[in-house]
Amino acid sequence: MAAIPLTPALQFPPELLLKAQGSGLGIQLAIFDVDGVLTDGRLFIGETGEVFKSFSTLDGHGLKLLAQAGITPVIITGRDSPAVRRRVADLGLKHAVYGVHDKLAAAEPLLAQFGVAWADVAVIGDDWPDLPLLQRAGFACAPANAHIEVKAVAHHITTLRGGDGAAREFADLLLVAAGRYAGLLASQCQTLDGR
């Protein structure tokens, strides 16, 4: 029996999709903060100093889908921890910068490495250290629980909170804007034998 074609249920306003397309080349890089975006921003610290963080599997799959669609996910985070490094490795992400104070200084070499202009970069961040990236990005996004100053510069504020699907909403929006969402969804409905 053949798979039943799936019509995407996800919808975004047309003007938002236009903004999320970037310039003529389209969004090439998607930069993600970690604390407050890929996590809920809370830190659990054990008695010996180990840090525990909670990550959403929905968000992780969204980052993988971006990579499949040709949009390179990049992690730029102000903190460094074994938990974050483990999550990045588990997702197979190739580009991450940890423990940086100046996120713009960390991002510029990556843009140069990929030959990408800021107009073709999307960024999701939740607090002041993310503002230099958000202000320059072709598409800027903030989770629902972001600081008010971040929300003020964002082109889109997710309906979901950081660590609870905000990064997936951002990824899905970029995929829809790039015209890749429906094809990726359809490919997930196929079995290994093509049915």
Beta strands, then each sheet from edge to edge (+ up, - down):
strand 1: 29-32
strand 2: 44-45
strand 3: 51-52
strand 4: 72-76
strand 5: 96-97
strand 6: 121-124
strand 7: 139-142
strand 8: 156-157
sheet 1: 5+ 4+ 1+ 6+ 7+ 8+
sheet 2: 2+ 3-
end
